[in-house]
Amino acid sequence: MDYPKQSEVQQLVFSAVCAEDKVADFIKLVNENQVATRKEQGVLRCEFMRDKEVKNKFYINDVYLNQAAWDFH
C-alpha cells in the first residue's frame, strides 16, 4: 500500500451527547452510518466509541485518504 502524504489526510473527530432515552436509537443510527462509511473508497479509519463514564456521550473518529474522499462522504 502506498501511504498518503500526511498533509493530504483529512480527519474528523467529534463528540456527541444524546438524550438518555434515545441512546439505543442513536447507537443503531450511527452503526448503520459507520457500516456505509467503511465501504467508501478512501476511508482509512472509521471509529465509534462510547464514553466509559457518561453513558450517553459518544465519540466518532473518521480518517480519509484525501480531500476528495472527504468530499465524497
C-alpha positions, 0 to 999 in steps of 0.5 A: 500500500502506498501511504498518503502524504500526511498533509493530504489526510483529512480527519474528523473527530467529534463528540456527541451527547444524546438524550438518555432515552434515545441512546439505543436509537442513536447507537443503531443510527450511527452503526448503520452510518459507520457500516456505509462509511467503511465501504467508501473508497478512501476511508482509512479509519472509521471509529465509534466509541462510547464514553466509559463514564457518561453513558450517553456521550459518544465519540466518532473518529473518521480518517480519509485518504484525501480531500476528495474522499472527504468530499465524497462522504 
